Amino acid sequence: MIKLLVIICILIGLIVVYFLTIALFPGFDVPNQPLAGLKTAIEIGGTNATPNKKEVTFAAKGDVISAWLYMPDAVDEKPPCVVMANGTGGTKDMLLEDYARHFQAAGMAVLSFDYRTFGTSEGEPRQLLWIPHQLEDYGAAIQFARDLDEIDPQRIALWGTSLSGGHVITVAARDHRLACVVAQCPGVDGRASAKHAFDTNGISHMLRLVVHGQRDWVRGILGLAPHRIPVVGQHGSIALLTMPGEWEFFEQFAPETFVNEVCARIVIRGDKYRPVKYARNVRCPVLMQVCEKDEIIPVASARETEKLLGKHADARYYPIGHFDIYKGDHFERAVEEQVGFLQKHLETL
């Protein structure tokens, strides 16, 4: 018995030494990976470039959340509102305005916001991608929209893409007052996505990435400055996103305000996030737009989510990759279907 206790104490001691070593010792710095061709505010449509758009703020757990509110032209009654936020590392000035303008032109209001610690929202440490916080931010945005005098509180829809495509399903499972949901190429199973990344990048790369995640996690527990890695990097480099197509996508669409850093602890937490588990609790219509050739999100996870959503699922499948849906004719088709879906389920309430 004594020998067993000694062995256990030695093992615990080794684990503590390991974590303290990776948390405190130098030598873990990751090279910056600057993106070329970042878009200016004029190129992506600055705050003043869109009519009936204004900056607004609301609170989430004591932090001020920065948002843009788009109102449709000359409405006779309180319009419905689409609440939207971006995917992994994205902010409201990265692509979201392209969608917001279409919804606005179709007679809908839009509330587009930055998560805590990202963009122009408050929150520390900066660039902390923490999923429970992002879900809370969606909830705070919904409540803010419902409280606006100019918005119909009974006609609130959610919109999300990639990671936030999973968020909107999770939030809808908790909030049964929502009218409908748009989930574009949704990340609905962190475990399946992590396995796919493991198969693509190899065990050596993934183990190196995990060590960086552990370093940031322990430093957070100890109250030390966070350890950050790039949000997106070249394939094979140390970054959160290194799958095929991700670097090229950010180079094409990231705004000049984009900060290519993220607290590394999300590496060891992202696989625990599985919106598919909550799908059976959703009570409103969900438009799922699934890319059948998705390079980063396994299509099987979307099919499972569709099955669990049951009669609430309106699933559309496209023979394209994850990033194709944001561009050209694929974008136009996707957003046209989104507008039709939203009008159907918002205007009939």
Secondary structure, 3 states (H helix, E strand, C coil): CHHHHHHHHHHHHHHHHHHHHHHHCCCCCCCCCCCCCCECHHHHCCCCCCCCEEEEEEEECCEEEEEEEECCCCCCCCCCEEEECCCCCCCCCCCHHHHHHHHHHCCCEEEEECCCCCCCCCCCCCCCCCHHHHHHHHHHHHHHHHHCCCCCCCCEEEEEECHHHHHHHHHHHHCCCCCEEEEECCCCCHHHHHHHHHHHHCHHHHHHHHHHHHHHHHHHHCCCCCCEECCECCCCCCCCECCCCHHHHHHHHCECCCCCCEEHHHHHCHHHCCHHHHHHHCCCCEEEEEECCCCCCCHHHHHHHHHHHHHHEEEEEECCCCCHHHCHHHHHHHHHHHHHHHHHHHCCC
